[in-house]
């Protein structure tokens, strides 16, 4: 039987997850949404727990320690305090929240024990300590400064500290209601996107605008001190005791009510996105400077939802003051499950820690496996009418390269699924980054999402500096860097603004170059991902270019595909040309069943909650 097993759990707010470590090694981690097919599923992670235990070869009763990623008692104290302060205006929110808290969330430790059928006690690790542990313990650093920034945990919204060996210490905190994450979410809400889902859209929209509202934000909404601490002016917000993020005073300040979801995006929303991004960049940089000065350390690790703002993180990497930055790939609440387990093993139980190289996350490939071949998967695919070729790995790589070089879109589902929001080659859609039309085609005809959404480049680590002004490796697609000037195209003044900028070819790799010449880079090395590394090498041999599009294998509103069945259904419902599942290769025109009609596709898409 395995040695000491620790199960970490996050649940009930957004993106529930489970993670298992055994004798200090990360064995498995997965989000519940990948199994339930409900994006951001906050439910108790039965499926994710079951997967982790199966992967570890153990039963629930074999788990030595179970750790929840935050302290519900402290969180409840904050809620009751805030409702008391804001009553009676907060009555509706109070009546909505209290039944959940009094029947379920407050008693999470008892519920976990009951759901798992165990009698041992369940521990709680405070929310930002879970974030900090998820960032520091798998990092490659023996010693590092730690910065966590999100919406809110129990009371804390941002914290900094240090990690050294097997110990973590959080030194200073910013508390609710002052929250950089909630400030950004307020603009997500105001620009018509869904909070906790649309922040990526707001970030992608920013380069189309100009930061014309940045001073308005600084003068009315947030007071930023020199050390990066800040205070939000609550006269403009409604999130303390209300059911929305912003209020009428906020709306008046920016000239009208929030944009209605799914309505046309205007230049105003683009300028708002650019403005709040500029403010977040400045605040995070001021925080980092203070953390660097107070800790005297050259390496920084990041976690919390705001750490997934890759634009701000990229600027930290480019502008300093730290020599190196490492961000937890699952920096949001899902990663808290992993952090809680690691905190128990290292910090609480005192087991020594040796930093892993290149890091301890195993490329973030910690989820369920799609093997090269499987008789049960073959039988299921045959029942679905699938037709495929079984190829050797070498021939399969050649086929992928050939099809991408011909301008086709290839989806890949093989090996262990990624943990976190980014597809890194195991559940990915690939395309030719050199083709100007590819960005719009994949957005509109494959992903069925807004045309402005940028795509990430996947590039050979050894070639990355030839394409991007990169300061360090970026294996988890969490840093934005500019395209090098030698690869840019000179753009003549056309008067184009907003989404019209999409029609301008900005570089030699236009499908992954945003309108401000930036790119969310994923570097691929032979150690973390040998299969994709070899594909890029072959693509370079064929085309002279070692960059492809890499976007997650899903459609808008759908979680990333998990199983063979998920992959084939998504393939048949979209305009993906080719599919790879394990070592099987599928051509669209070879399938027995025709692609879905527009009516059938619309019905299928309605299964997922569109944001």
C-alpha positions as CSV (number, residue, x, y, z in Angstrom):
1,X,0.0,0.0,0.0
2,X,1.1,3.6,-0.6
3,X,2.7,5.7,2.1
4,X,1.1,8.7,3.8
5,X,-1.8,10.0,1.7
6,X,-3.2,13.5,1.9
7,X,-6.4,14.6,0.1
8,X,-7.0,18.3,-0.5
9,X,-10.5,19.5,-1.4
10,X,-11.9,22.8,-2.6
11,X,-15.7,23.2,-3.0
12,X,-18.9,25.3,-3.0
13,X,-17.8,28.7,-4.5
14,X,-16.3,28.2,-7.9
15,X,-14.4,25.4,-9.6
16,X,-14.4,22.7,-7.0
17,X,-11.5,20.3,-7.1
18,X,-9.6,17.5,-5.4
19,X,-5.9,16.8,-5.2
20,X,-3.9,13.8,-3.8
21,X,-0.4,13.7,-2.6
22,X,1.4,10.6,-1.4
23,X,4.6,10.8,0.6
24,X,4.9,14.4,-0.6
25,X,4.6,13.6,-4.3
26,X,1.7,15.1,-6.3
27,X,-0.2,12.0,-7.6
28,X,-3.4,13.5,-9.1
29,X,-5.5,16.7,-9.2
30,X,-8.6,17.5,-11.2
31,X,-11.6,19.9,-11.3
32,X,-15.1,18.6,-10.8
33,X,-16.3,20.5,-13.9
34,X,-14.4,18.1,-16.2
35,X,-16.5,15.2,-15.0
36,X,-19.9,16.9,-14.5
37,X,-19.6,18.9,-17.7
38,X,-20.8,22.0,-15.8
39,X,-18.3,24.8,-16.3
40,X,-16.9,26.1,-13.0
41,X,-18.9,23.5,-11.1
42,X,-19.0,24.5,-7.4
43,X,-20.6,21.3,-6.2
44,X,-19.0,18.8,-3.8
45,X,-16.2,17.2,-5.9
46,X,-17.4,13.5,-5.7
47,X,-16.0,12.7,-9.2
48,X,-12.7,14.5,-8.7
49,X,-12.2,12.8,-5.3
50,X,-13.0,9.4,-6.8
51,X,-10.5,9.9,-9.6
52,X,-7.7,11.0,-7.3
53,X,-8.2,8.0,-5.0
54,X,-8.3,5.6,-7.9
55,X,-5.1,7.1,-9.3
56,X,-3.5,6.7,-5.9
57,X,-4.7,3.1,-5.7
58,X,-6.4,3.7,-2.3
59,X,-9.9,3.8,-0.7
60,X,-11.4,6.7,1.2
61,X,-10.5,5.0,4.5
62,X,-6.9,4.7,3.5
63,X,-6.5,8.5,3.4
64,X,-4.4,9.7,6.3
65,X,-5.4,13.4,6.2
66,X,-8.2,15.3,4.5
67,X,-7.8,19.1,4.2
68,X,-10.3,21.7,3.1
69,X,-8.8,24.8,1.4
70,X,-10.3,27.4,3.7
71,X,-11.8,27.9,7.2
72,X,-15.6,28.1,6.9
73,X,-16.0,29.5,10.5
74,X,-13.9,32.6,9.7
75,X,-15.6,33.1,6.4
76,X,-19.0,32.9,8.1
77,X,-17.8,35.5,10.6
78,X,-17.0,37.8,7.8
79,X,-20.4,37.3,6.1
80,X,-22.3,37.9,9.4
81,X,-20.3,41.0,10.1
82,X,-20.8,42.5,6.7
83,X,-24.6,41.8,6.8
84,X,-24.8,43.4,10.2
85,X,-23.0,46.5,8.9
86,X,-25.0,46.8,5.7
87,X,-28.5,45.9,7.1
88,X,-31.3,46.4,6.1
89,X,-30.0,47.0,2.5
90,X,-28.4,43.5,2.5
91,X,-31.6,41.6,3.5
92,X,-32.1,40.0,0.1
93,X,-28.5,38.7,0.0
94,X,-28.7,37.6,3.6
95,X,-31.9,35.6,3.0
96,X,-30.3,34.0,-0.1
97,X,-27.0,33.1,1.6
98,X,-28.0,31.9,5.1
99,X,-29.9,28.7,4.2
100,X,-26.8,27.4,2.3
101,X,-24.5,28.4,5.2
102,X,-26.6,27.0,8.0
103,X,-27.4,23.7,6.3
104,X,-24.2,23.0,4.4
105,X,-21.2,25.3,4.2
106,X,-20.7,26.0,7.9
107,X,-20.4,22.3,8.6
108,X,-18.1,21.4,5.7
109,X,-15.8,19.3,7.9
110,X,-18.7,17.1,9.0
111,X,-20.1,16.9,5.4
112,X,-16.7,15.8,4.0
113,X,-16.4,13.1,6.6
114,X,-20.0,12.0,5.8
115,X,-19.7,12.1,2.0
116,X,-16.4,10.1,2.1
117,X,-17.6,7.7,4.8
118,X,-14.7,8.4,7.1
119,X,-14.5,8.9,10.9
120,X,-11.2,10.8,11.1
121,X,-11.1,14.6,11.5
122,X,-10.9,17.0,8.6
123,X,-8.5,19.9,8.8
124,X,-9.0,23.4,7.4
125,X,-6.2,25.5,5.9
126,X,-6.9,29.2,5.5
127,X,-7.7,30.2,2.0
128,X,-4.7,32.4,1.2
129,X,-2.4,30.0,2.9
130,X,-3.7,27.3,0.6
131,X,-3.0,29.6,-2.4
132,X,0.5,30.4,-1.0
133,X,1.3,26.7,-0.5
134,X,0.1,25.8,-4.0
135,X,2.5,28.4,-5.4
136,X,5.6,27.8,-3.2
137,X,5.8,24.1,-2.5
138,X,5.7,22.9,-6.2
139,X,8.0,25.8,-7.3
140,X,11.6,25.2,-8.3
141,X,12.8,27.6,-5.5
142,X,14.4,26.7,-2.2
143,X,13.4,30.2,-1.0
144,X,11.0,32.7,-2.5
145,X,8.7,35.6,-1.8
146,X,5.0,34.7,-2.0
147,X,2.2,36.9,-3.3
148,X,-1.4,35.8,-3.4
149,X,-4.2,38.1,-4.8
150,X,-7.8,37.1,-5.5
151,X,-11.4,38.2,-4.9
152,X,-11.7,37.2,-1.2
153,X,-11.0,34.2,0.9
154,X,-12.2,34.3,4.5
155,X,-11.3,38.0,5.1
156,X,-8.1,38.2,3.1
157,X,-8.0,39.5,-0.5
158,X,-4.2,39.7,-0.9
159,X,-1.3,38.6,1.1
160,X,2.5,38.4,0.9
161,X,5.1,36.4,2.7
162,X,8.0,34.0,2.3
163,X,8.6,30.4,1.7
164,X,11.8,28.7,2.9
165,X,12.4,25.0,2.8
166,X,9.2,23.3,4.2
167,X,7.8,26.4,5.9
168,X,5.5,29.3,4.8
169,X,4.9,32.6,6.5
170,X,2.3,35.2,5.5
171,X,3.5,38.6,6.7
172,X,0.9,41.2,5.7
173,X,-2.6,41.1,4.3
174,X,-5.2,43.2,2.7
175,X,-8.7,42.5,3.9
176,X,-12.2,42.6,2.5
177,X,-13.9,44.7,1.2
178,X,-10.7,46.1,-0.4
179,X,-10.1,43.6,-3.2
180,X,-8.2,43.9,-6.5
181,X,-10.0,40.8,-7.7
182,X,-13.4,42.2,-6.9
183,X,-12.5,45.5,-8.5
184,X,-11.7,43.7,-11.8
185,X,-14.8,41.6,-11.4
186,X,-16.9,44.7,-11.1
187,X,-15.7,45.8,-14.5
188,X,-16.3,42.3,-15.8
189,X,-19.9,42.7,-14.7
190,X,-20.3,46.2,-15.9
191,X,-19.0,45.4,-19.4
192,X,-21.6,42.6,-19.7
193,X,-19.6,39.5,-19.0
194,X,-20.3,36.9,-16.3
195,X,-18.3,37.3,-13.0
196,X,-15.9,34.4,-12.4
197,X,-16.1,33.4,-16.1
198,X,-15.7,36.5,-18.2
199,X,-12.5,38.0,-16.7
200,X,-10.5,36.4,-19.5
201,X,-12.7,38.1,-22.0
202,X,-12.2,41.5,-20.4
203,X,-8.4,41.0,-20.4
204,X,-8.6,39.9,-24.1
205,X,-10.7,43.0,-25.0
206,X,-8.3,45.5,-23.4
207,X,-5.8,45.9,-26.3
208,X,-8.6,47.1,-28.6
209,X,-9.2,50.1,-26.4
210,X,-7.3,53.0,-24.8
211,X,-7.1,53.6,-21.0
212,X,-9.2,56.7,-21.2
213,X,-11.1,55.9,-17.9
214,X,-8.0,55.0,-15.9
215,X,-7.8,58.3,-14.1
216,X,-11.5,58.2,-13.4
217,X,-10.9,54.8,-11.7
218,X,-8.0,56.1,-9.7
219,X,-9.7,59.3,-8.7
220,X,-13.0,57.8,-7.7
221,X,-12.9,54.0,-7.1
222,X,-9.5,53.2,-5.7
223,X,-6.9,54.9,-3.6
224,X,-3.5,53.3,-4.1
225,X,-0.7,53.8,-1.6
226,X,3.0,53.8,-2.6
227,X,3.4,50.3,-1.2
228,X,0.6,48.9,-3.3
229,X,-2.0,48.6,-0.6
230,X,-5.2,50.2,-1.5
231,X,-8.7,51.2,-0.4
232,X,-11.9,50.9,-2.6
233,X,-14.5,53.5,-2.4
234,X,-17.6,51.4,-1.4
235,X,-20.0,54.2,-2.5
236,X,-19.6,52.8,-6.0
237,X,-20.0,49.1,-5.3
238,X,-22.8,46.7,-4.3
239,X,-20.9,43.4,-3.6
240,X,-20.8,43.7,0.2
241,X,-24.5,43.1,0.8
242,X,-26.1,43.2,-2.6
243,X,-26.7,40.8,-5.4
244,X,-24.7,42.7,-8.1
245,X,-21.2,44.0,-8.3
246,X,-21.9,47.7,-9.0
247,X,-24.5,50.3,-8.2
248,X,-26.2,53.3,-9.8
249,X,-23.4,55.7,-8.7
250,X,-20.9,53.5,-10.5
251,X,-23.1,53.4,-13.6
252,X,-23.5,57.2,-13.6
253,X,-19.7,57.6,-13.3
254,X,-19.2,55.7,-16.5
255,X,-22.1,57.1,-18.4
256,X,-24.9,54.5,-18.2
257,X,-26.1,51.1,-17.1
258,X,-24.0,47.9,-17.6
259,X,-23.9,46.4,-21.1
260,X,-26.5,43.7,-21.6
261,X,-25.0,40.3,-22.0
262,X,-24.7,39.1,-25.6
263,X,-25.4,42.6,-26.9
264,X,-22.9,44.4,-29.2
265,X,-19.6,45.3,-27.7
266,X,-18.8,49.0,-28.3
267,X,-15.6,51.1,-28.1
268,X,-16.7,52.1,-24.6
269,X,-16.3,48.5,-23.3
270,X,-12.9,48.2,-25.0
271,X,-11.7,51.4,-23.4
272,X,-13.1,50.3,-20.0
273,X,-11.2,47.0,-20.3
274,X,-8.0,48.8,-21.2
275,X,-8.5,51.2,-18.3
276,X,-9.0,48.6,-15.6
277,X,-6.1,46.5,-17.0
278,X,-3.8,49.6,-16.7
279,X,-4.9,50.1,-13.0
280,X,-4.4,46.4,-12.2
281,X,-1.0,46.4,-13.8
282,X,0.1,49.4,-11.7
283,X,-1.3,48.0,-8.4
284,X,0.3,44.6,-8.9
285,X,3.6,46.1,-9.8
286,X,3.6,48.4,-6.7
287,X,2.7,45.3,-4.6
288,X,5.6,43.4,-6.1
289,X,8.1,46.2,-5.5
290,X,7.1,46.3,-1.8
291,X,7.3,42.6,-1.5
292,X,10.8,42.6,-3.1
293,X,12.0,45.4,-0.8
294,X,10.7,43.9,2.4
295,X,11.7,40.3,1.7
296,X,15.0,40.9,-0.1
297,X,14.4,37.8,-2.2
298,X,15.0,37.5,-6.0
299,X,12.3,34.9,-6.8
300,X,8.5,35.4,-6.6
301,X,5.7,32.8,-6.6
302,X,2.1,33.8,-7.4
303,X,-1.3,32.3,-6.8
304,X,-4.9,33.5,-6.5
305,X,-7.3,34.4,-9.3
306,X,-5.5,37.7,-10.1
307,X,-2.3,35.7,-10.8
308,X,-4.1,34.4,-13.9
309,X,-4.1,37.9,-15.3
310,X,-1.3,37.0,-17.6
311,X,-0.9,40.6,-18.9
312,X,0.0,41.9,-15.4
313,X,2.1,38.8,-14.7
314,X,4.0,39.3,-18.0
315,X,4.8,42.9,-17.1
316,X,6.1,41.8,-13.7
317,X,8.4,39.4,-15.5
318,X,9.5,42.0,-17.9
319,X,9.8,45.1,-15.7
320,X,11.1,43.3,-12.6
321,X,12.0,43.7,-9.7
322,X,12.2,39.9,-9.3
323,X,14.7,37.8,-11.2
324,X,12.2,35.0,-11.8
325,X,8.5,34.5,-11.4
326,X,6.7,31.1,-11.0
327,X,2.9,31.0,-11.0
328,X,0.8,28.0,-9.9
329,X,-0.9,26.7,-13.2
330,X,-4.2,26.2,-11.2
331,X,-3.9,29.6,-9.5
332,X,-7.6,29.9,-8.8
333,X,-9.7,28.1,-6.2
334,X,-9.1,24.7,-7.8
335,X,-5.4,25.0,-7.0
336,X,-6.3,25.6,-3.3
337,X,-7.1,21.9,-3.0
338,X,-3.5,21.1,-4.0
339,X,-2.1,23.8,-1.8
340,X,-4.1,22.6,1.3
341,X,-2.7,19.1,0.9
342,X,0.9,20.4,0.4
343,X,0.5,22.7,3.4
344,X,-0.4,19.7,5.6
345,X,2.5,17.6,4.4
346,X,5.3,20.2,4.5
347,X,4.2,23.0,6.9
348,X,2.0,21.2,9.3
349,X,3.6,17.7,9.5
350,X,7.1,19.1,9.0
351,X,8.3,16.8,6.2
352,X,11.4,18.1,4.4
353,X,11.1,19.6,0.9
354,X,13.6,19.4,-2.0
355,X,12.7,21.7,-4.8
356,X,12.0,19.7,-8.0
357,X,13.4,20.6,-11.4
358,X,12.0,22.1,-13.6
359,X,9.2,22.2,-10.9
360,X,7.0,19.8,-9.0
361,X,3.8,20.1,-11.1
362,X,4.7,17.4,-13.7
363,X,3.8,19.7,-16.5
364,X,0.3,20.1,-14.8
365,X,-0.7,16.8,-16.4
366,X,-2.4,15.5,-13.3
367,X,-5.9,14.6,-14.5
368,X,-7.5,11.5,-16.0
369,X,-5.6,9.6,-18.7
370,X,-6.6,8.9,-22.3
371,X,-4.2,6.1,-23.2
372,X,-2.6,5.4,-26.5
373,X,-5.1,2.5,-27.0
374,X,-7.9,0.9,-25.0
375,X,-10.3,-1.8,-26.0
376,X,-13.1,-0.2,-23.9
377,X,-12.6,3.1,-25.6
378,X,-12.6,1.4,-29.0
379,X,-15.9,-0.2,-28.3
380,X,-17.4,3.0,-27.2
381,X,-16.2,4.9,-30.3
382,X,-17.6,2.1,-32.5
383,X,-21.0,2.5,-30.9
384,X,-20.8,6.2,-31.7
385,X,-20.1,5.4,-35.4
386,X,-16.5,6.6,-35.3
387,X,-14.0,5.7,-37.9
388,X,-10.3,6.0,-37.4
389,X,-6.8,4.9,-38.2
390,X,-4.5,3.5,-35.4
391,X,-1.0,5.0,-36.0
392,X,2.4,4.7,-34.5
393,X,3.5,7.8,-32.5
394,X,5.9,8.8,-35.2
395,X,3.4,8.6,-38.0
396,X,0.7,10.3,-35.9
397,X,3.0,13.3,-35.3
398,X,3.8,13.5,-39.0
399,X,0.0,13.4,-39.8
400,X,-0.7,16.2,-37.3
401,X,2.0,18.3,-38.8
402,X,0.9,17.7,-42.4
403,X,-2.7,18.6,-41.7
404,X,-1.9,21.8,-39.7
405,X,0.6,22.9,-42.4
406,X,-2.3,22.5,-44.9
407,X,-4.4,25.0,-42.9
408,X,-6.6,22.4,-41.2
409,X,-7.6,22.4,-37.5
410,X,-6.5,19.4,-35.4
411,X,-7.8,18.6,-32.0
412,X,-5.7,16.4,-29.6
413,X,-6.9,14.4,-26.6
414,X,-4.2,12.0,-25.3
415,X,-2.4,11.4,-22.1
416,X,-3.3,12.9,-18.7
417,X,-5.5,16.0,-18.7
418,X,-4.2,19.3,-17.5
419,X,-5.0,20.7,-14.0
420,X,-6.0,24.3,-14.2
421,X,-7.7,26.5,-16.8
422,X,-5.1,26.1,-19.6
423,X,-4.9,23.3,-22.2
424,X,-1.2,22.6,-22.6
425,X,-1.2,20.0,-25.3
426,X,-3.1,17.1,-23.8
427,X,-6.6,18.5,-24.5
428,X,-5.8,21.1,-27.2
429,X,-6.9,22.4,-30.6
430,X,-4.0,23.2,-32.9
431,X,-3.7,25.4,-35.9
432,X,-1.2,27.2,-38.1
433,X,-0.2,30.5,-36.5
434,X,1.0,31.8,-39.8
435,X,-2.4,32.0,-41.4
436,X,-4.2,35.4,-41.0
437,X,-7.7,34.0,-41.1
438,X,-7.1,31.2,-38.5
439,X,-7.8,33.4,-35.4
440,X,-11.3,34.3,-36.7
441,X,-12.0,30.9,-38.1
442,X,-11.2,29.0,-34.9
443,X,-13.2,31.5,-32.8
444,X,-16.3,31.6,-34.9
445,X,-16.4,28.2,-36.5
446,X,-14.8,25.9,-34.0
447,X,-15.1,27.5,-30.5
448,X,-18.4,29.5,-31.3
449,X,-17.2,32.4,-29.3
450,X,-16.5,36.1,-29.8
451,X,-14.2,37.0,-32.7
452,X,-12.0,39.3,-30.6
453,X,-10.7,36.5,-28.3
454,X,-6.9,36.0,-28.8
455,X,-5.1,32.7,-29.1
456,X,-2.0,31.5,-27.4
457,X,1.2,30.5,-29.3
458,X,2.8,27.2,-28.5
459,X,6.5,27.4,-29.3
460,X,9.6,25.4,-28.9
461,X,11.3,26.6,-25.7
462,X,14.7,26.7,-27.5
463,X,13.2,29.0,-30.2
464,X,11.0,31.2,-28.1
465,X,13.3,34.2,-28.0
466,X,13.4,34.2,-31.8
467,X,9.7,35.1,-31.8
468,X,9.0,36.8,-28.5
469,X,10.7,39.2,-26.1
470,X,10.7,36.5,-23.5
471,X,12.4,36.9,-20.1
472,X,12.0,33.4,-18.8
473,X,10.3,30.1,-19.8
474,X,6.5,30.0,-19.8
475,X,5.5,26.4,-19.8
476,X,2.0,27.0,-18.3
477,X,0.9,29.7,-20.7
478,X,0.7,32.3,-17.8
479,X,2.9,35.1,-19.1
480,X,2.3,37.6,-21.9
481,X,5.3,38.9,-23.9
482,X,5.6,41.1,-27.0
483,X,6.4,39.6,-30.4
484,X,10.0,40.6,-31.3
485,X,10.2,43.6,-33.6
486,X,11.9,41.5,-36.4
487,X,8.7,39.4,-36.7
488,X,6.3,42.3,-36.7
489,X,4.7,43.8,-39.7
490,X,4.7,47.6,-40.2
491,X,1.1,48.7,-39.7
492,X,0.3,51.9,-41.6
493,X,-2.2,54.3,-40.2
494,X,-5.6,53.3,-41.5
495,X,-7.9,54.9,-38.9
496,X,-9.0,51.4,-37.8
497,X,-10.2,51.2,-34.2
498,X,-11.7,48.6,-32.0
499,X,-12.5,45.3,-33.5
500,X,-11.6,46.6,-37.0
501,X,-8.0,46.0,-35.9
502,X,-8.6,42.3,-36.3
503,X,-8.5,42.8,-40.1
504,X,-4.8,44.0,-39.9
505,X,-2.0,41.5,-40.1
506,X,0.4,42.4,-37.3
507,X,3.2,39.9,-37.6
508,X,4.5,36.8,-39.3
509,X,2.4,34.8,-36.9
510,X,-0.8,36.8,-37.1
511,X,-3.1,34.2,-35.6
512,X,-1.4,34.4,-32.2
513,X,-0.4,38.1,-32.3
514,X,-2.8,40.4,-30.5
515,X,-3.5,43.9,-31.8
516,X,-0.9,45.4,-29.4
517,X,1.7,42.9,-30.6
518,X,1.4,40.8,-27.4
519,X,1.0,37.0,-27.1
520,X,0.2,34.7,-24.2
521,X,3.2,32.4,-24.7
522,X,3.5,28.7,-24.0
523,X,7.0,27.3,-24.2
524,X,7.4,23.6,-24.8
525,X,10.4,21.6,-23.7
526,X,11.2,17.9,-24.3
527,X,11.0,17.1,-20.6
528,X,7.5,18.2,-19.7
529,X,5.8,17.4,-23.0
530,X,7.9,15.3,-25.4
531,X,5.0,14.5,-27.7
532,X,4.2,18.2,-28.5
533,X,7.9,19.1,-28.5
534,X,8.4,16.6,-31.3
535,X,5.4,17.9,-33.2
536,X,6.8,21.4,-33.1
537,X,10.2,20.2,-34.2
538,X,8.6,18.4,-37.2
539,X,6.5,21.5,-38.0
540,X,9.7,23.6,-38.0
541,X,11.4,21.1,-40.3
542,X,8.5,21.3,-42.7
543,X,7.6,25.0,-42.6
544,X,10.6,26.8,-41.0
545,X,8.3,28.0,-38.2
546,X,8.1,26.4,-34.7
547,X,4.9,28.2,-33.6
548,X,1.4,26.9,-33.6
549,X,-2.0,28.0,-32.2
550,X,-2.9,26.2,-29.0
551,X,-6.3,26.6,-27.6
552,X,-8.3,24.5,-25.2
553,X,-10.3,21.6,-26.7
554,X,-13.9,22.7,-25.9
555,X,-16.5,25.2,-27.1
556,X,-17.8,28.3,-25.5
557,X,-19.5,27.5,-22.2
558,X,-18.2,23.9,-22.1
559,X,-15.4,22.6,-19.8
560,X,-12.3,21.3,-21.5
561,X,-13.0,17.8,-22.8
562,X,-12.1,15.0,-20.3
563,X,-12.9,11.7,-21.8
564,X,-12.8,10.0,-25.2
565,X,-16.5,10.4,-25.5
566,X,-16.3,14.1,-24.7
567,X,-13.6,14.5,-27.4
568,X,-15.5,12.7,-30.2
569,X,-18.8,14.5,-29.5
570,X,-17.1,17.9,-29.6
571,X,-15.3,16.9,-32.8
572,X,-18.6,16.0,-34.5
573,X,-20.4,19.1,-33.3
574,X,-17.8,21.6,-34.5
575,X,-15.8,22.4,-37.7
576,X,-12.6,20.7,-36.5
577,X,-11.0,18.9,-39.4
578,X,-9.1,16.1,-37.7
579,X,-9.1,14.5,-34.3
580,X,-6.4,12.7,-32.3
581,X,-7.6,10.4,-29.4
582,X,-4.7,8.4,-28.0
583,X,-3.0,7.2,-31.1
584,X,-6.2,7.1,-33.2
585,X,-6.5,9.6,-36.0
586,X,-10.0,10.7,-37.2
587,X,-10.8,12.5,-40.4
588,X,-14.1,14.4,-40.5
589,X,-15.0,13.2,-44.0
590,X,-14.4,9.6,-43.1
591,X,-17.0,9.4,-40.3
592,X,-20.1,7.4,-40.8
593,X,-22.4,10.0,-39.2
594,X,-22.6,13.4,-40.8
595,X,-21.6,16.5,-38.9
596,X,-24.4,18.1,-36.8
597,X,-26.7,20.5,-38.6
598,X,-26.9,24.1,-37.4
599,X,-30.1,23.2,-35.6
600,X,-28.6,20.2,-33.9
601,X,-25.5,22.1,-33.1
602,X,-27.5,24.9,-31.5
603,X,-29.3,22.3,-29.4
604,X,-26.0,20.7,-28.3
605,X,-24.5,24.1,-27.4
606,X,-27.5,24.9,-25.2
607,X,-26.4,22.0,-22.9
608,X,-23.7,24.4,-21.7
609,X,-24.4,27.6,-19.9
610,X,-23.2,30.4,-22.2
611,X,-21.5,33.3,-20.5
